[in-house]
Amino acid sequence: MPPTLASLVHHSALKLTVRAGEDRLDVPVRWAHVSELADPVPYMEGGELLLVTALKLDAEDPEAMRRYVKRLADAGVVGLGFAVGVNYDDIPDALVEAARHEGLPLLEVPRRTPFLAISKAVSAAIAADQYRAVTAGFAAQRELTRQALTAGPEGVLAALAAQVDGWAALYDASGAVVAAAPEWAGRRAARLVTEVERLRERPTPASVVAGAPDNEDRVELHSLGTGRRPRAALAVGTAAAPGTAERYAVHSAIALLTLTTERSRSLYAAEQRIGSAVLRMLLAGEPDHARAVAGDLYGGLLDAPFRVIVAEVVPGPAGRPHTETDTDALGAVAEAVESAAARSGESVLVVPDGDRLVVLAADGGAAVAACAAHAAALEAARPAREQTPGDEQELVVGLSAPVGPIAAAAAYKQAEQALSVARRRGRVCVEHEQLAAGSVLPLLADDAVKAFADGLLRALYEHDATGRGDLVASLRAWLSRHGQWDAAAADLGVHRHTLRYRMRRVEEILGRSLDDADVRMELWLALKATSSE
């Protein structure tokens, strides 16, 4: 502990006597300073023991002493040492009363005790306290390092919590709590997720003092990682601001957990290379080789139905290059699925593929659910983004149906098809199963399909515009009735011979035979495409 007025009073060599402020002697002393100025306050920083002989003070004037002592107390001076036997044989009553009125400790310094001895005692006590703090800090570093090598991040958190006499928690890249010490601290740490998310928006390294949950303690949040975006975060909860030794422990934990994070990134990069090889083998129709390469790393994933997820960023303005914003959008998807899989103990395969991200995740698992939730959040936020347009790019995601390893190539194609539909429809996420359960008609909204339809039917529309017949409506009625003359004629309110004549005119104008099933299909889709405008 730093020196206090009490420790100086109990110092046998100083022989100090307390004349006022007996109940405030436990205040730490930052320094001992000698000043005979009538107003030394401009040169004070707070926390000092001021030593005087009253050479320039009218120490017997009650009003002058009240003003003098009040200025010292307001400036943060923790005590006043008055040397007797120099200018005054005893401390004047005016000064004693002023000190008692302000509650400022007043110490009588005997003539045989030089001010230098008091300054040396304070300096020695401060140096000893700093030495103890540094020694304790180094001991904490050794213990935290030992825990990092033997018990990993969980051991580091446990050692840190013991060193600061509080609690510690580790968050992953998504802001979720992955470990806490003691165990009960997990609930407290979970209440700070919003603060952690805000911290992630700041470049590393970053630290903030967060709002303590329920005012239970003081919480510091520190980002972990060496990249532009934090890879994790550390929360440290204490009853008060950490001292020197505790600060050493916190900084050591930050360094060790950052090192662990960076090492994890290297391992993650290696896993990604293996995952890329596994994916290529699956798409090449070699599931047995893929299983052999995956081993225990992804083996469990290939033993049950999985889904293929393909994500990419919708291109921006023409000529816009691929930017870091796109990488962040895809990285957010990767973080969401990987964090969810880690929390649930699932295997997940995440492979960056150029401007795309390919994911293999267990069907019905937490990773697929996290991907869907992430997409839903983006979908919900879209109206707000549209009101404040910027250079942000839209993420689109396609999900395949559940498959096994032998059908991985087909699943990848399904995911690509769903991705294409999501892009065309302006959706964030589309599942392939939704396409099978829905209708093909929304796909006709594509501009190229409409252009084809307009070109195919233009001659019929131009014929009808002259008032010489209603070929387009007749064609639509006939196709909708599957070529049944009587039913189609009844729908139009004309004789069936009139309808037959009109269909011959359609064939003549278009130069196509309505007996050809492909022609009938194209005409029907063209009619649907033009009617949807």
ZAMARGU-4260 file (C-alpha; in steps of 0.2 Angstrom, whole numbers, plus 5000, padded with zeros to 4 digits):
<rodrens>
0) 5000/5000/5000 | 5006/5018/4997 | 5011/5028/5013 | 4997/5036/5023 | 4997/5050/5036
5) 4994/5036/5049 | 5010/5027/5043 | 5020/5043/5045 | 5013/5047/5062 | 5018/5029/5067
10) 5035/5031/5060 | 5046/5030/5076 | 5060/5041/5069 | 5049/5056/5064 | 5040/5059/5080
15) 5025/5067/5073 | 5010/5073/5083 | 4992/5074/5077 | 4984/5091/5081 | 4968/5090/5070
20) 4959/5078/5058 | 4963/5062/5068 | 4949/5053/5058 | 4957/5056/5041 | 4974/5049/5044
25) 4971/5034/5032 | 4972/5045/5017 | 4986/5040/5005 | 5001/5052/5003 | 5007/5055/4985
30) 5021/5066/4990 | 5028/5078/5003 | 5031/5096/4998 | 5039/5111/5007 | 5032/5128/5003
35) 5032/5144/5012 | 5021/5153/5000 | 5005/5162/5006 | 4996/5153/4992 | 5005/5137/4986
40) 4989/5130/4978 | 4994/5134/4960 | 5009/5122/4963 | 4999/5108/4970 | 4992/5092/4961
45) 4982/5085/4975 | 4987/5071/4987 | 5002/5080/4995 | 5007/5082/5013 | 5012/5101/5014
50) 5026/5105/5026 | 5027/5123/5032 | 5036/5134/5046 | 5024/5149/5043 | 5038/5160/5038
55) 5026/5171/5027 | 5009/5166/5036 | 5000/5176/5049 | 4996/5160/5058 | 4988/5169/5073
60) 4975/5177/5062 | 4959/5166/5062 | 4951/5173/5046 | 4968/5172/5037 | 4970/5154/5043
65) 4952/5149/5038 | 4955/5155/5020 | 4972/5147/5019 | 4967/5130/5025 | 4951/5130/5015
70) 4961/5133/4999 | 4973/5119/5004 | 4958/5107/5007 | 4949/5112/4991 | 4966/5109/4981
75) 4966/5091/4987 | 4981/5093/5000 | 4979/5078/5012 | 4988/5085/5027 | 4998/5100/5034
80) 5014/5097/5043 | 5019/5112/5054 | 5037/5114/5061 | 5037/5120/5079 | 5051/5129/5087
85) 5056/5138/5071 | 5044/5153/5068 | 5032/5148/5082 | 5035/5138/5097 | 5018/5130/5096
90) 5005/5128/5082 | 4994/5144/5084 | 4976/5141/5090 | 4970/5149/5074 | 4978/5137/5063
95) 4972/5122/5074 | 4954/5128/5074 | 4954/5131/5055 | 4961/5113/5052 | 4948/5106/5063
100) 4934/5116/5055 | 4939/5109/5037 | 4944/5092/5043 | 4961/5094/5037 | 4974/5083/5046
105) 4987/5094/5055 | 5003/5086/5061 | 5015/5094/5073 | 5033/5092/5067 | 5046/5093/5081
110) 5061/5105/5078 | 5073/5090/5078 | 5064/5082/5063 | 5070/5090/5047 | 5057/5091/5033
115) 5070/5081/5022 | 5067/5066/5034 | 5049/5067/5031 | 5051/5068/5012 | 5063/5054/5012
120) 5051/5043/5022 | 5037/5047/5010 | 5048/5044/4995 | 5055/5027/5002 | 5037/5021/5006
125) 5031/5025/4988 | 5047/5017/4981 | 5043/5001/4992 | 5025/5001/4987 | 5030/5002/4968
130) 5042/4988/4970 | 5029/4977/4979 | 5017/4981/4965 | 5030/4977/4951 | 5035/4961/4960
135) 5017/4956/4962 | 5014/4961/4944 | 5029/4950/4938 | 5022/4936/4949 | 5005/4938/4941
140) 5013/4938/4923 | 5022/4921/4927 | 5006/4913/4934 | 4995/4919/4919 | 5009/4913/4907
145) 5009/4896/4916 | 4990/4895/4915 | 4990/4900/4896 | 5002/4886/4893 | 4994/4872/4903
150) 4975/4877/4904 | 4972/4889/4889 | 4961/4904/4890 | 4950/4897/4903 | 4965/4896/4915
155) 4971/4913/4910 | 4953/4920/4915 | 4954/4910/4932 | 4971/4917/4936 | 4966/4935/4931
160) 4950/4934/4942 | 4960/4929/4957 | 4974/4942/4954 | 4961/4957/4953 | 4950/4949/4966
165) 4935/4951/4954 | 4929/4942/4938 | 4934/4940/4920 | 4926/4935/4904 | 4931/4931/4886
170) 4920/4935/4871 | 4921/4928/4854 | 4921/4939/4838 | 4902/4939/4837 | 4901/4946/4855
175) 4895/4930/4863 | 4902/4925/4880 | 4914/4909/4878 | 4922/4908/4895 | 4921/4916/4912
180) 4929/4915/4929 | 4922/4912/4942 | 4908/4902/4934 | 4894/4914/4941 | 4902/4928/4931
185) 4895/4922/4915 | 4878/4929/4919 | 4885/4946/4923 | 4896/4946/4907 | 4881/4942/4896
190) 4873/4958/4901 | 4887/4967/4893 | 4885/4960/4875 | 4879/4977/4869 | 4894/4986/4875
195) 4905/4973/4868 | 4897/4975/4851 | 4900/4993/4852 | 4918/4990/4856 | 4920/4979/4841
200) 4916/4994/4829 | 4932/5003/4836 | 4949/4999/4828 | 4961/4988/4839 | 4967/4990/4852
205) 4953/4998/4861 | 4947/4999/4879 | 4932/5006/4888 | 4925/5007/4906 | 4908/4999/4903
210) 4892/5003/4913 | 4892/4990/4927 | 4877/4979/4927 | 4866/4983/4941 | 4880/4994/4948
215) 4888/4979/4955 | 4906/4983/4950 | 4917/4992/4939 | 4920/4984/4922 | 4933/4986/4909
220) 4932/4980/4892 | 4947/4977/4881 | 4947/4972/4862 | 4959/4957/4858 | 4968/4955/4841
225) 4980/4963/4830 | 4970/4966/4814 | 4958/4980/4810 | 4943/4971/4818 | 4944/4964/4835
230) 4945/4945/4836 | 4938/4944/4853 | 4936/4954/4869 | 4940/4953/4888 | 4929/4960/4902
235) 4937/4963/4919 | 4925/4966/4934 | 4932/4974/4950 | 4926/4983/4965 | 4937/4998/4962
240) 4949/5004/4949 | 4964/4991/4948 | 4980/4996/4956 | 4997/4994/4949 | 4999/4975/4952
245) 4981/4972/4946 | 4985/4983/4930 | 5000/4972/4927 | 4989/4956/4928 | 4976/4964/4916
250) 4989/4969/4903 | 4997/4952/4904 | 4981/4944/4901 | 4977/4955/4886 | 4994/4950/4879
255) 4992/4931/4882 | 4974/4931/4875 | 4979/4941/4860 | 4993/4929/4857 | 4981/4914/4859
260) 4969/4923/4847 | 4982/4926/4834 | 4988/4908/4836 | 4970/4902/4833 | 4970/4913/4817
265) 4985/4903/4811 | 4977/4887/4815 | 4960/4894/4807 | 4969/4898/4791 | 4976/4880/4791
270) 4959/4873/4794 | 4952/4884/4780 | 4965/4876/4768 | 4960/4859/4773 | 4942/4864/4771
275) 4945/4870/4754 | 4952/4854/4749 | 4938/4844/4757 | 4925/4855/4747 | 4934/4853/4731
280) 4934/4834/4733 | 4915/4834/4737 | 4911/4844/4722 | 4922/4833/4711 | 4911/4818/4717
285) 4925/4810/4728 | 4916/4809/4746 | 4928/4795/4752 | 4943/4805/4748 | 4935/4820/4756
290) 4932/4810/4772 | 4950/4804/4773 | 4957/4822/4771 | 4944/4829/4784 | 4948/4816/4797
295) 4942/4821/4814 | 4941/4840/4809 | 4926/4839/4798 | 4922/4820/4799 | 4906/4822/4809
300) 4899/4835/4797 | 4900/4822/4783 | 4892/4808/4792 | 4875/4817/4793 | 4864/4827/4781
305) 4871/4845/4778 | 4867/4860/4769 | 4877/4870/4757 | 4877/4889/4759 | 4883/4901/4746
310) 4884/4920/4750 | 4890/4934/4740 | 4889/4953/4739 | 4877/4960/4726 | 4888/4971/4714
315) 4887/4989/4716 | 4888/5003/4702 | 4896/4998/4686 | 4914/4996/4687 | 4915/4996/4706
320) 4929/4985/4711 | 4928/4972/4725 | 4930/4982/4742 | 4934/4979/4760 | 4916/4982/4764
325) 4911/4966/4754 | 4924/4957/4764 | 4917/4963/4780 | 4899/4958/4775 | 4905/4940/4771
330) 4916/4940/4787 | 4900/4944/4797 | 4892/4929/4790 | 4907/4918/4793 | 4908/4924/4811
335) 4889/4921/4814 | 4889/4903/4808 | 4906/4899/4816 | 4902/4906/4833 | 4885/4897/4833
340) 4893/4881/4829 | 4907/4883/4842 | 4894/4886/4855 | 4884/4871/4851 | 4899/4860/4848
345) 4895/4857/4829 | 4907/4855/4815 | 4906/4868/4801 | 4916/4870/4785 | 4918/4888/4780
350) 4928/4892/4764 | 4931/4909/4756 | 4930/4907/4737 | 4935/4923/4729 | 4921/4935/4731
355) 4910/4922/4738 | 4909/4912/4754 | 4904/4894/4754 | 4898/4885/4770 | 4894/4867/4774
360) 4884/4866/4790 | 4874/4852/4798 | 4855/4852/4793 | 4844/4858/4807 | 4859/4864/4817
365) 4864/4880/4826 | 4875/4886/4811 | 4861/4886/4798 | 4849/4894/4811 | 4862/4908/4814
370) 4864/4911/4795 | 4845/4912/4793 | 4844/4924/4808 | 4858/4935/4802 | 4850/4936/4785
375) 4833/4940/4793 | 4841/4954/4803 | 4848/4962/4787 | 4831/4960/4778 | 4823/4969/4793
380) 4836/4983/4792 | 4834/4986/4774 | 4821/4999/4774 | 4832/5010/4785 | 4847/5008/4774
385) 4836/5012/4759 | 4832/5029/4767 | 4850/5033/4769 | 4858/5026/4754 | 4877/5025/4753
390) 4890/5014/4746 | 4885/4999/4757 | 4883/4983/4747 | 4869/4970/4749 | 4873/4953/4755
395) 4863/4938/4746 | 4863/4920/4752 | 4857/4904/4744 | 4854/4888/4754 | 4853/4871/4747
400) 4841/4857/4752 | 4848/4844/4765 | 4860/4832/4756 | 4873/4819/4760 | 4892/4819/4754
405) 4888/4810/4738 | 4876/4824/4732 | 4887/4839/4737 | 4889/4845/4719 | 4870/4845/4717
410) 4868/4854/4733 | 4881/4867/4728 | 4871/4870/4712 | 4855/4871/4722 | 4863/4885/4733
415) 4869/4894/4717 | 4851/4893/4710 | 4844/4900/4726 | 4857/4913/4727 | 4852/4919/4709
420) 4834/4920/4714 | 4838/4930/4729 | 4848/4942/4718 | 4833/4944/4706 | 4820/4946/4719
425) 4830/4958/4730 | 4830/4946/4744 | 4844/4943/4757 | 4841/4924/4758 | 4832/4911/4748
430) 4832/4892/4752 | 4831/4880/4737 | 4816/4871/4745 | 4806/4887/4744 | 4808/4887/4725
435) 4802/4870/4724 | 4787/4874/4735 | 4783/4890/4726 | 4780/4896/4708 | 4791/4899/4693
440) 4781/4914/4689 | 4791/4926/4700 | 4806/4921/4690 | 4798/4929/4675 | 4801/4947/4682
445) 4819/4947/4675 | 4821/4960/4661 | 4829/4948/4649 | 4813/4937/4650 | 4802/4952/4648
450) 4812/4958/4633 | 4810/4940/4625 | 4791/4940/4628 | 4789/4958/4621 | 4798/4952/4605
455) 4789/4936/4603 | 4771/4944/4605 | 4775/4961/4597 | 4767/4956/4580 | 4751/4950/4589
460) 4749/4966/4599 | 4752/4977/4583 | 4739/4967/4574 | 4726/4969/4588 | 4730/4988/4589
465) 4723/4990/4571 | 4706/4984/4578 | 4706/4969/4566 | 4704/4956/4580 | 4708/4951/4598
470) 4722/4938/4595 | 4732/4940/4611 | 4716/4937/4622 | 4711/4923/4611 | 4728/4915/4612
475) 4728/4917/4631 | 4710/4909/4633 | 4715/4895/4621 | 4731/4891/4630 | 4723/4892/4648
480) 4710/4879/4642 | 4724/4867/4635 | 4717/4869/4617 | 4699/4865/4621 | 4690/4874/4608
485) 4673/4875/4615 | 4678/4880/4633 | 4690/4893/4626 | 4677/4900/4614 | 4664/4901/4628
490) 4676/4911/4639 | 4678/4923/4625 | 4660/4923/4620 | 4663/4919/4602 | 4659/4904/4591
495) 4672/4890/4591 | 4675/4893/4572 | 4679/4911/4575 | 4692/4905/4588 | 4699/4892/4576
500) 4701/4906/4563 | 4710/4917/4576 | 4722/4903/4581 | 4727/4901/4562 | 4730/4919/4561
505) 4742/4918/4576 | 4751/4904/4568 | 4753/4914/4552 | 4758/4930/4560 | 4771/4922/4572
510) 4777/4909/4559 | 4775/4895/4573 | 4764/4880/4574 | 4753/4879/4590 | 4754/4860/4588
515) 4772/4861/4595 | 4772/4859/4614 | 4788/4870/4616 | 4779/4884/4606 | 4764/4883/4617
520) 4775/4884/4633 | 4785/4899/4626 | 4769/4908/4622 | 4761/4905/4638 | 4776/4911/4648
525) 4778/4926/4637 | 4760/4930/4641 | 4763/4928/4659 | 4778/4939/4659 | 4770/4953/4650
530) 4754/4952/4660 | 4765/4954/4676 | 4770/4971/4672
</rodrens>
